[in-house]
Amino acid sequence: MDDSKYFFHFGGEVLNKWLKAWSIFIFTIGGLLVVLLIGLI
């Protein structure tokens, strides 16, 4: 019982870190694309 709780808690923390990393990555790429589009137009 305790092991599964710990496992899910650990998994949640790792997932949180991955989501933050991906959101920053996507935000950066999106920002660069917007700048490129504005530059082209």
PDB file of N, CA, C and O in Angstrom:
ATOM      1  N   MET A   1       0.841  -1.203   0.000  1.00  0.00           N
ATOM      2  CA  MET A   1       0.000   0.000   0.000  1.00  0.00           C
ATOM      3  C   MET A   1       0.881   1.260   0.000  1.00  0.00           C
ATOM      4  O   MET A   1       0.720   2.143  -0.842  1.00  0.00           O
ATOM      5  N   ASP A   2       1.801   1.322   0.947  1.00  0.00           N
ATOM      6  CA  ASP A   2       2.681   2.489   1.034  1.00  0.00           C
ATOM      7  C   ASP A   2       3.581   2.599  -0.199  1.00  0.00           C
ATOM      8  O   ASP A   2       3.861   3.694  -0.686  1.00  0.00           O
ATOM      9  N   ASP A   3       4.028   1.439  -0.691  1.00  0.00           N
ATOM     10  CA  ASP A   3       4.916   1.436  -1.854  1.00  0.00           C
ATOM     11  C   ASP A   3       4.227   2.058  -3.068  1.00  0.00           C
ATOM     12  O   ASP A   3       4.825   2.868  -3.777  1.00  0.00           O
ATOM     13  N   SER A   4       2.972   1.680  -3.303  1.00  0.00           N
ATOM     14  CA  SER A   4       2.255   2.207  -4.462  1.00  0.00           C
ATOM     15  C   SER A   4       2.045   3.718  -4.313  1.00  0.00           C
ATOM     16  O   SER A   4       2.147   4.461  -5.290  1.00  0.00           O
ATOM     17  N   LYS A   5       1.754   4.167  -3.090  1.00  0.00           N
ATOM     18  CA  LYS A   5       1.574   5.607  -2.852  1.00  0.00           C
ATOM     19  C   LYS A   5       2.866   6.342  -3.193  1.00  0.00           C
ATOM     20  O   LYS A   5       2.851   7.368  -3.872  1.00  0.00           O
ATOM     21  N   TYR A   6       3.987   5.800  -2.710  1.00  0.00           N
ATOM     22  CA  TYR A   6       5.289   6.421  -2.950  1.00  0.00           C
ATOM     23  C   TYR A   6       5.589   6.453  -4.447  1.00  0.00           C
ATOM     24  O   TYR A   6       6.067   7.451  -4.985  1.00  0.00           O
ATOM     25  N   PHE A   7       5.291   5.321  -5.108  1.00  0.00           N
ATOM     26  CA  PHE A   7       5.550   5.214  -6.547  1.00  0.00           C
ATOM     27  C   PHE A   7       4.753   6.266  -7.320  1.00  0.00           C
ATOM     28  O   PHE A   7       5.293   6.948  -8.191  1.00  0.00           O
ATOM     29  N   PHE A   8       3.467   6.390  -6.992  1.00  0.00           N
ATOM     30  CA  PHE A   8       2.627   7.352  -7.711  1.00  0.00           C
ATOM     31  C   PHE A   8       3.068   8.783  -7.416  1.00  0.00           C
ATOM     32  O   PHE A   8       3.037   9.640  -8.300  1.00  0.00           O
ATOM     33  N   HIS A   9       3.478   9.041  -6.174  1.00  0.00           N
ATOM     34  CA  HIS A   9       3.953  10.374  -5.804  1.00  0.00           C
ATOM     35  C   HIS A   9       5.212  10.703  -6.605  1.00  0.00           C
ATOM     36  O   HIS A   9       5.347  11.800  -7.147  1.00  0.00           O
ATOM     37  N   PHE A  10       6.132   9.735  -6.671  1.00  0.00           N
ATOM     38  CA  PHE A  10       7.380   9.915  -7.417  1.00  0.00           C
ATOM     39  C   PHE A  10       7.080  10.135  -8.896  1.00  0.00           C
ATOM     40  O   PHE A  10       7.647  11.026  -9.528  1.00  0.00           O
ATOM     41  N   GLY A  11       6.176   9.308  -9.445  1.00  0.00           N
ATOM     42  CA  GLY A  11       5.803   9.436 -10.850  1.00  0.00           C
ATOM     43  C   GLY A  11       5.203  10.807 -11.131  1.00  0.00           C
ATOM     44  O   GLY A  11       5.481  11.408 -12.168  1.00  0.00           O
ATOM     45  N   GLY A  12       4.382  11.302 -10.211  1.00  0.00           N
ATOM     46  CA  GLY A  12       3.767  12.612 -10.380  1.00  0.00           C
ATOM     47  C   GLY A  12       4.813  13.709 -10.422  1.00  0.00           C
ATOM     48  O   GLY A  12       4.709  14.642 -11.218  1.00  0.00           O
ATOM     49  N   GLU A  13       5.830  13.601  -9.558  1.00  0.00           N
ATOM     50  CA  GLU A  13       6.885  14.618  -9.526  1.00  0.00           C
ATOM     51  C   GLU A  13       7.658  14.619 -10.836  1.00  0.00           C
ATOM     52  O   GLU A  13       7.941  15.675 -11.402  1.00  0.00           O
ATOM     53  N   VAL A  14       7.997  13.426 -11.314  1.00  0.00           N
ATOM     54  CA  VAL A  14       8.743  13.316 -12.574  1.00  0.00           C
ATOM     55  C   VAL A  14       7.909  13.876 -13.719  1.00  0.00           C
ATOM     56  O   VAL A  14       8.427  14.597 -14.573  1.00  0.00           O
ATOM     57  N   LEU A  15       6.617  13.545 -13.739  1.00  0.00           N
ATOM     58  CA  LEU A  15       5.720  14.021 -14.790  1.00  0.00           C
ATOM     59  C   LEU A  15       5.646  15.543 -14.754  1.00  0.00           C
ATOM     60  O   LEU A  15       5.645  16.195 -15.798  1.00  0.00           O
ATOM     61  N   ASN A  16       5.582  16.109 -13.544  1.00  0.00           N
ATOM     62  CA  ASN A  16       5.535  17.561 -13.389  1.00  0.00           C
ATOM     63  C   ASN A  16       6.763  18.206 -14.011  1.00  0.00           C
ATOM     64  O   ASN A  16       6.654  19.189 -14.743  1.00  0.00           O
ATOM     65  N   LYS A  17       7.952  17.639 -13.713  1.00  0.00           N
ATOM     66  CA  LYS A  17       9.198  18.187 -14.255  1.00  0.00           C
ATOM     67  C   LYS A  17       9.189  18.116 -15.776  1.00  0.00           C
ATOM     68  O   LYS A  17       9.592  19.063 -16.451  1.00  0.00           O
ATOM     69  N   TRP A  18       8.722  16.976 -16.318  1.00  0.00           N
ATOM     70  CA  TRP A  18       8.678  16.810 -17.773  1.00  0.00           C
ATOM     71  C   TRP A  18       7.729  17.818 -18.404  1.00  0.00           C
ATOM     72  O   TRP A  18       8.035  18.401 -19.444  1.00  0.00           O
ATOM     73  N   LEU A  19       6.558  18.026 -17.764  1.00  0.00           N
ATOM     74  CA  LEU A  19       5.574  18.965 -18.312  1.00  0.00           C
ATOM     75  C   LEU A  19       6.140  20.381 -18.322  1.00  0.00           C
ATOM     76  O   LEU A  19       5.952  21.127 -19.283  1.00  0.00           O
ATOM     77  N   LYS A  20       6.843  20.750 -17.232  1.00  0.00           N
ATOM     78  CA  LYS A  20       7.449  22.084 -17.170  1.00  0.00           C
ATOM     79  C   LYS A  20       8.487  22.236 -18.268  1.00  0.00           C
ATOM     80  O   LYS A  20       8.524  23.253 -18.962  1.00  0.00           O
ATOM     81  N   ALA A  21       9.336  21.215 -18.424  1.00  0.00           N
ATOM     82  CA  ALA A  21      10.396  21.263 -19.439  1.00  0.00           C
ATOM     83  C   ALA A  21       9.787  21.402 -20.833  1.00  0.00           C
ATOM     84  O   ALA A  21      10.250  22.204 -21.644  1.00  0.00           O
ATOM     85  N   TRP A  22       8.737  20.608 -21.107  1.00  0.00           N
ATOM     86  CA  TRP A  22       8.093  20.645 -22.421  1.00  0.00           C
ATOM     87  C   TRP A  22       7.409  21.988 -22.668  1.00  0.00           C
ATOM     88  O   TRP A  22       7.475  22.518 -23.777  1.00  0.00           O
ATOM     89  N   SER A  23       6.752  22.545 -21.644  1.00  0.00           N
ATOM     90  CA  SER A  23       6.059  23.825 -21.826  1.00  0.00           C
ATOM     91  C   SER A  23       7.068  24.925 -22.144  1.00  0.00           C
ATOM     92  O   SER A  23       6.807  25.785 -22.986  1.00  0.00           O
ATOM     93  N   ILE A  24       8.233  24.898 -21.464  1.00  0.00           N
ATOM     94  CA  ILE A  24       9.278  25.892 -21.730  1.00  0.00           C
ATOM     95  C   ILE A  24       9.797  25.708 -23.156  1.00  0.00           C
ATOM     96  O   ILE A  24       9.984  26.680 -23.889  1.00  0.00           O
ATOM     97  N   PHE A  25      10.028  24.442 -23.542  1.00  0.00           N
ATOM     98  CA  PHE A  25      10.539  24.121 -24.880  1.00  0.00           C
ATOM     99  C   PHE A  25       9.570  24.601 -25.954  1.00  0.00           C
ATOM    100  O   PHE A  25       9.976  25.263 -26.909  1.00  0.00           O
ATOM    101  N   ILE A  26       8.287  24.268 -25.800  1.00  0.00           N
ATOM    102  CA  ILE A  26       7.262  24.646 -26.778  1.00  0.00           C
ATOM    103  C   ILE A  26       7.112  26.168 -26.823  1.00  0.00           C
ATOM    104  O   ILE A  26       6.962  26.749 -27.898  1.00  0.00           O
ATOM    105  N   PHE A  27       7.152  26.814 -25.646  1.00  0.00           N
ATOM    106  CA  PHE A  27       7.025  28.266 -25.574  1.00  0.00           C
ATOM    107  C   PHE A  27       8.172  28.930 -26.334  1.00  0.00           C
ATOM    108  O   PHE A  27       7.963  29.892 -27.074  1.00  0.00           O
ATOM    109  N   THR A  28       9.395  28.403 -26.143  1.00  0.00           N
ATOM    110  CA  THR A  28      10.574  28.956 -26.821  1.00  0.00           C
ATOM    111  C   THR A  28      10.462  28.795 -28.330  1.00  0.00           C
ATOM    112  O   THR A  28      10.681  29.747 -29.078  1.00  0.00           O
ATOM    113  N   ILE A  29      10.116  27.575 -28.781  1.00  0.00           N
ATOM    114  CA  ILE A  29       9.977  27.316 -30.214  1.00  0.00           C
ATOM    115  C   ILE A  29       8.865  28.184 -30.806  1.00  0.00           C
ATOM    116  O   ILE A  29       9.025  28.763 -31.880  1.00  0.00           O
ATOM    117  N   GLY A  30       7.743  28.268 -30.100  1.00  0.00           N
ATOM    118  CA  GLY A  30       6.621  29.076 -30.571  1.00  0.00           C
ATOM    119  C   GLY A  30       7.022  30.538 -30.695  1.00  0.00           C
ATOM    120  O   GLY A  30       6.675  31.201 -31.673  1.00  0.00           O
ATOM    121  N   GLY A  31       7.752  31.042 -29.704  1.00  0.00           N
ATOM    122  CA  GLY A  31       8.203  32.433 -29.733  1.00  0.00           C
ATOM    123  C   GLY A  31       9.102  32.693 -30.934  1.00  0.00           C
ATOM    124  O   GLY A  31       8.966  33.710 -31.613  1.00  0.00           O
ATOM    125  N   LEU A  32      10.027  31.760 -31.192  1.00  0.00           N
ATOM    126  CA  LEU A  32      10.940  31.915 -32.332  1.00  0.00           C
ATOM    127  C   LEU A  32      10.165  31.915 -33.646  1.00  0.00           C
ATOM    128  O   LEU A  32      10.457  32.704 -34.544  1.00  0.00           O
ATOM    129  N   LEU A  33       9.170  31.021 -33.758  1.00  0.00           N
ATOM    130  CA  LEU A  33       8.364  30.953 -34.983  1.00  0.00           C
ATOM    131  C   LEU A  33       7.598  32.253 -35.197  1.00  0.00           C
ATOM    132  O   LEU A  33       7.523  32.753 -36.319  1.00  0.00           O
ATOM    133  N   VAL A  34       7.029  32.800 -34.128  1.00  0.00           N
ATOM    134  CA  VAL A  34       6.276  34.056 -34.236  1.00  0.00           C
ATOM    135  C   VAL A  34       7.203  35.175 -34.703  1.00  0.00           C
ATOM    136  O   VAL A  34       6.839  35.965 -35.573  1.00  0.00           O
ATOM    137  N   VAL A  35       8.404  35.239 -34.123  1.00  0.00           N
ATOM    138  CA  VAL A  35       9.375  36.272 -34.513  1.00  0.00           C
ATOM    139  C   VAL A  35       9.745  36.116 -35.988  1.00  0.00           C
ATOM    140  O   VAL A  35       9.840  37.102 -36.719  1.00  0.00           O
ATOM    141  N   LEU A  36       9.951  34.872 -36.419  1.00  0.00           N
ATOM    142  CA  LEU A  36      10.295  34.619 -37.826  1.00  0.00           C
ATOM    143  C   LEU A  36       9.153  35.045 -38.745  1.00  0.00           C
ATOM    144  O   LEU A  36       9.383  35.671 -39.780  1.00  0.00           O
ATOM    145  N   LEU A  37       7.914  34.701 -38.361  1.00  0.00           N
ATOM    146  CA  LEU A  37       6.751  35.059 -39.180  1.00  0.00           C
ATOM    147  C   LEU A  37       6.612  36.575 -39.286  1.00  0.00           C
ATOM    148  O   LEU A  37       6.374  37.104 -40.372  1.00  0.00           O
ATOM    149  N   ILE A  38       6.759  37.273 -38.164  1.00  0.00           N
ATOM    150  CA  ILE A  38       6.653  38.738 -38.169  1.00  0.00           C
ATOM    151  C   ILE A  38       7.769  39.322 -39.033  1.00  0.00           C
ATOM    152  O   ILE A  38       7.560  40.288 -39.766  1.00  0.00           O
ATOM    153  N   GLY A  39       8.959  38.721 -38.937  1.00  0.00           N
ATOM    154  CA  GLY A  39      10.094  39.194 -39.730  1.00  0.00           C
ATOM    155  C   GLY A  39       9.848  39.003 -41.219  1.00  0.00           C
ATOM    156  O   GLY A  39      10.220  39.855 -42.027  1.00  0.00           O
ATOM    157  N   LEU A  40       9.221  37.886 -41.586  1.00  0.00           N
ATOM    158  CA  LEU A  40       8.951  37.608 -43.003  1.00  0.00           C
ATOM    159  C   LEU A  40       7.860  38.512 -43.540  1.00  0.00           C
ATOM    160  O   LEU A  40       7.916  38.941 -44.693  1.00  0.00           O
ATOM    161  N   ILE A  41       6.854  38.809 -42.701  1.00  0.00           N
ATOM    162  CA  ILE A  41       5.739  39.659 -43.124  1.00  0.00           C
ATOM    163  C   ILE A  41       6.174  41.119 -42.972  1.00  0.00           C
ATOM    164  O   ILE A  41       5.399  42.028 -43.268  1.00  0.00           O
TER     165      ILE A  41
END
